[in-house]
Amino acid sequence: MNKRKKILSWIPSILMTVIIGGGAIMKLSAAPPLVDLFTQIGLLLYLPWLGVAELLFVAFFLYNRSMNIGLLLLTGYFGGAMAVELSHGTVPLLPVLFSAACGSPRTCETHPFSGPVLAMMLNL
């Protein structure tokens, strides 16, 4: 893989981990909008635990040897997030974005069925 493709393959991964990491930090710091939302859906007690889980899953995803486990954990986590948001009548924007970018091109190198849209965009 040439250097350009390698750099381009990291961009979706870095972008998604920054977004997910920001959400995890907001959960851990108990940001007022999240406290209100999690109070409404009855999950306020789990707010810090969800933040820790997000950070852990992102760490697994960024580490090359555990990237596949991290991808699986993040996919399951955001699948549950979509289910909770849909059952409470809200629009699951971040989980849908993650699912669209799921399986960054780095994962496509070992798993051709992960992230087919991104793989086609980068011709991997």
C-alpha positions in Angstrom: 0.0 0.0 0.0 1.5 3.3 -1.0 1.8 6.1 1.5 -1.1 8.2 0.2 -3.6 5.3 0.5 -2.3 4.5 4.0 -2.8 8.1 5.2 -6.3 8.2 3.5 -7.3 4.9 5.2 -6.6 6.4 8.6 -8.7 9.5 8.1 -12.2 7.9 8.7 -10.9 6.0 11.7 -9.4 9.1 13.3 -12.5 11.2 12.5 -14.9 8.7 14.1 -12.7 8.1 17.2 -12.5 11.9 17.8 -16.3 12.2 17.6 -16.8 9.1 19.8 -14.1 10.2 22.2 -15.7 13.6 22.6 -19.1 12.0 23.4 -17.4 9.7 25.9 -15.7 12.7 27.6 -19.1 14.5 27.7 -20.6 11.5 29.4 -17.9 11.3 31.9 -18.1 15.0 32.7 -21.9 14.8 33.0 -22.6 17.5 30.4 -26.1 19.0 31.2 -27.7 18.2 27.8 -26.7 14.5 28.3 -27.9 14.5 31.9 -31.3 15.8 30.7 -31.5 13.2 27.9 -30.4 10.3 30.0 -32.8 11.3 32.8 -35.7 11.3 30.3 -34.9 7.8 29.1 -34.1 6.5 32.5 -30.4 5.7 32.0 -28.8 8.4 34.1 -27.2 5.9 36.5 -25.3 4.3 33.5 -24.0 7.6 32.1 -20.4 7.3 33.4 -20.2 3.6 32.6 -21.3 4.3 29.0 -18.5 6.9 28.8 -15.9 4.5 30.1 -17.2 1.8 27.7 -16.9 4.1 24.7 -13.3 5.1 25.6 -12.4 1.4 26.0 -14.0 0.4 22.7 -12.2 3.3 20.9 -8.9 2.2 22.4 -9.5 -1.3 21.1 -10.4 0.0 17.7 -7.3 2.2 17.4 -4.8 -0.5 18.5 -4.0 -2.5 15.4 -4.0 -6.0 17.0 -7.4 -5.5 18.5 -9.0 -3.4 15.8 -11.5 -6.2 14.8 -12.7 -6.6 18.4 -13.0 -2.9 18.8 -15.0 -2.6 15.6 -17.3 -5.4 16.8 -17.8 -3.8 20.2 -18.4 -0.3 18.7 -20.9 -1.8 16.2 -22.8 -3.6 19.0 -22.7 -0.5 21.2 -24.1 1.8 18.5 -26.7 -0.8 17.5 -28.0 -0.7 21.0 -27.8 3.1 21.0 -29.9 3.2 17.8 -32.5 0.8 19.4 -32.8 3.0 22.5 -33.0 6.2 20.5 -35.6 4.8 18.1 -37.7 3.4 21.0 -37.8 6.9 22.6 -38.6 8.8 19.4 -35.3 10.5 18.7 -33.2 10.4 15.6 -30.0 8.4 16.1 -27.6 10.6 14.1 -24.2 9.5 15.5 -24.9 5.8 15.4 -26.1 6.0 11.8 -23.0 7.9 10.9 -20.8 5.3 12.6 -22.7 2.5 10.8 -22.2 4.2 7.5 -18.4 4.5 8.1 -18.2 1.2 9.9 -15.2 -0.8 9.1 -12.8 1.8 8.1 -10.6 1.0 5.0 -8.0 -0.3 7.4 -10.4 -3.1 8.3 -11.1 -3.8 4.7 -7.6 -5.0 4.2 -8.3 -8.1 6.3 -12.1 -8.2 6.1 -13.4 -7.4 2.6 -17.1 -7.2 3.7 -16.4 -4.4 6.3 -17.0 -0.9 5.1 -17.6 -1.7 1.4 -18.5 1.9 0.6 -15.2 3.3 2.0 -13.3 0.5 0.3 -14.7 1.4 -3.1 -14.0 5.1 -2.5 -10.4 4.4 -1.9 -10.1 1.5 -4.4 -8.8 -0.9 -1.8 
